[in-house]
Amino acid sequence: MSKEYIKLNAGDPDVEAPQFAINVALKAIIEGGMNTHYPHYTGYPEEFQKAVVEYYKRFTGVEYKPENVLPAAGSSAALYLALASVLKEGDEVMLFSPYYMGHTRIFEGMGVKANLVPLKAENKYHPELDDIAKTVTPKTKAVLVCNPANPTGTVFNEAECKAIGDVAVDNDMAIFADEIYLHFVYDDNKFVSIAGLHDDYKERTLGIMSFSKTFSMTGWRLGYDIVPERYLEKANIIKGLTAPRPATFVFKMGTACLQSDFKYVEERCEEYQKRRDYFTKAVNDLGWPCHKFEGAFYAWFDATSTGLSSKEFIDKLLKEQNVSMSPGDRFGADGFIRVPLVHPVSVLEDVVERLKAFKANL
């Protein structure tokens, strides 16, 4: 009998959104009326914007106005809206590597070149501060920092955030701050909002946010941008052209989440840490260096000793052990493998046994 398929190639949480939020959405759908028609007649987007402002101040200390919040149908729509508000074809953007492939795909589609700052394994996937300034060219118009980072789990510290902010100010660059994993930070690490470090950073930082990971709402499609005044007019024009609006009733669900006690999120963070502690050690013990990530929920391990490319590794693993993972070449690091820990430890134990058998047959 063939082994049951285990999917570990997408960062899609293995649980549903919190029940209280689902109840809010269901009630709104059943009631219909304003809840299922155009949102801009309901006042729900405005309620949502106010909830975002209160939430962001609560967890980061940084304060915005409701009009700085632009709702979008998920973080991908929010990311495009932010990028298109600043960049044009031929521009360059600073990006930390390994990187999230969803970022580079949009850059490629826009005709924007990514200039890479390496996150080195020997430095626990943190950048050298000197490399940040060295990467800037006359065409560099922005820096994108995913904090905590996908796929490496890097939680950028205050010194690194200040270095990024200073480079942006000195070279009149925008800062794209992808902060969708900010609640998943482990050990003694601490999330730092670049916008909260200095007003000069804040006025050029566009925040990209999502409910997909925090509240396990990948299919509900709810995200938003936090856009400072200097980019707001252009962002509203782009928003009007692309219409990346969430469903009306989802606004109510999102507002309920933001105004909650966040116990659901705390429980998810504790669970992801348990999975991290088990899986990273187990894979490391197999002889494949596996980074004990600081944030987010992705294991990232070095399989270059196998002599296989990333794609060869995952194709062979899928064929022989019926487990799917993501090849590191998609993230700028061939020979590495990304594993979203979206299954409980009991399933991850099975995955480790399959990896052990896989390695024995190489």
C-alpha positions, -999 to 999 in steps of 0.1 A, spaced: 0 0 0 14 34 -9 21 59 18 -5 87 24 4 119 7 18 147 29 17 182 15 44 205 28 49 229 0 25 258 9 23 280 39 -14 272 44 -22 267 81 -37 233 90 -65 248 111 -96 270 104 -100 306 114 -112 313 149 -148 301 154 -159 335 167 -148 351 135 -164 325 113 -196 330 132 -195 367 125 -190 360 87 -218 334 86 -243 357 105 -235 385 80 -240 362 50 -273 349 63 -286 384 71 -276 395 37 -286 431 29 -256 454 32 -234 425 42 -235 410 7 -236 441 -15 -210 468 -24 -189 475 7 -185 512 1 -222 518 10 -219 500 43 -194 518 64 -176 484 71 -144 494 53 -142 525 76 -148 504 107 -121 480 95 -96 509 89 -102 521 124 -97 486 138 -64 483 119 -51 516 133 -59 505 169 -45 471 163 -12 483 149 -7 508 176 -15 481 202 12 457 190 39 480 175 33 514 192 31 531 157 1 552 150 -16 560 117 -48 576 105 -76 554 92 -72 569 57 -36 554 56 -51 519 56 -60 505 22 -79 472 24 -71 445 -2 -82 410 -11 -52 393 5 -15 401 9 -7 395 -28 -31 422 -39 -18 444 -11 18 438 -22 11 447 -58 -8 478 -47 21 490 -26 48 482 -53 28 499 -81 24 530 -60 62 535 -60 79 516 -87 79 517 -125 96 496 -152 134 500 -151 136 507 -114 156 485 -90 147 473 -55 169 460 -27 158 425 -16 172 401 10 181 366 -2 169 339 2 137 356 -7 100 349 -10 93 340 -46 60 358 -46 80 390 -43 103 384 -72 75 373 -94 58 406 -91 91 424 -97 96 404 -129 61 412 -141 67 449 -135 101 450 -152 118 458 -119 152 444 -111 160 430 -76 194 437 -62 201 410 -36 216 414 -1 227 379 11 214 364 43 242 340 52 238 307 70 270 313 89 254 345 102 222 327 112 206 343 81 211 378 91 226 404 68 260 421 72 252 458 77 279 469 52 262 448 25 230 468 28 245 501 17 267 484 -9 237 471 -28 222 505 -36 226 519 -72 213 551 -87 183 531 -100 174 517 -66 141 532 -56 130 509 -27 140 482 -3 117 453 5 121 436 39 101 406 49 102 406 87 100 379 100 113 365 67 100 338 45 118 313 39 146 318 65 126 329 95 150 358 101 137 384 126 155 416 118 169 432 149 169 469 157 204 476 143 195 460 110 162 478 108 180 511 115 206 503 88 178 497 63 160 529 74 192 550 71 199 537 36 164 544 25 165 580 39 200 587 25 190 575 -10 154 587 -10 141 551 -12 107 537 -2 106 509 24 82 480 17 76 462 50 61 428 46 51 421 82 25 393 78 44 370 103 49 395 130 30 375 156 51 344 151 84 352 168 102 328 191 127 326 220 143 360 229 137 375 195 115 406 192 97 420 162 108 455 154 87 479 132 110 500 110 83 527 109 84 529 147 121 537 149 121 572 134 96 595 117 119 597 87 115 560 83 78 561 89 71 586 62 85 563 35 74 529 49 45 510 32 33 482 54 20 450 38 -3 430 60 -26 399 59 -49 378 79 -39 346 61 -13 334 85 -22 352 117 -58 340 117 -55 311 94 -76 329 68 -58 320 35 -90 314 16 -109 344 30 -87 368 11 -82 397 34 -52 420 37 -43 456 36 -16 482 31 -6 509 55 5 538 33 21 571 44 10 604 30 38 607 5 25 577 -15 -12 578 -6 -25 597 -36 -8 574 -61 -19 543 -40 -55 554 -41 -53 558 -79 -39 523 -83 -66 510 -59 -93 526 -80 -79 511 -112 -73 475 -99 -102 473 -74 -86 448 -50 -116 448 -27 -123 421 -1 -159 407 1 -182 429 22 -189 404 50 -152 396 53 -146 432 66 -168 423 96 -148 391 102 -115 410 100 -127 437 124 -137 410 149 -103 394 147 -84 426 152 -106 435 182 -102 401 198 -80 391 228 -55 373 204 -56 341 225 -61 322 192 -29 338 178 -9 330 209 -20 294 208 -9 291 171 25 306 180 30 281 207 21 253 184 44 264 156 72 267 182 67 231 192 68 220 156 99 241 150 118 227 180 110 191 169 115 193 132 146 214 129 165 192 153 153 160 137 164 171 102 196 184 116 202 150 132 198 134 97 229 153 86 211 181 67 218 214 85 184 228 94 181 264 106 163 268 139 143 298 126 135 328 147 101 337 133 74 326 108 69 288 105 92 276 77 120 250 82 149 257 58 175 230 54 207 225 34 206 194 12 235 202 -10 255 173 4 231 150 -15 246 163 -48 210 168 -60 195 201 -71 165 213 -51 141 202 -78 158 168 -82 155 164 -44 118 172 -41 109 153 -73 127 122 -60 112 126 -25 77 129 -39 81 98 -61 97 76 -34 80 89 -2 49 108 -13 59 140 5 60 173 -13 82 202 -3 94 234 -19 127 237 -39 151 263 -26 160 275 -61 126 292 -62 138 313 -32 173 320 -47 192 291 -30 195 259 -51 203 228 -30 181 240 -1 146 229 8 117 249 24 92 231 47 62 250 60 53 234 93 16 232 87 11 197 102 12 186 139 43 170 153 27 135 149 27 140 111 61 157 111 75 126 129 62 105 99 79 130 75 112 126 93 110 88 91 103 92 54 133 115 50 154 90 68 143 62 44 148 86 15 184 94 25 192 57 31 183 50 -6 203 79 -21 
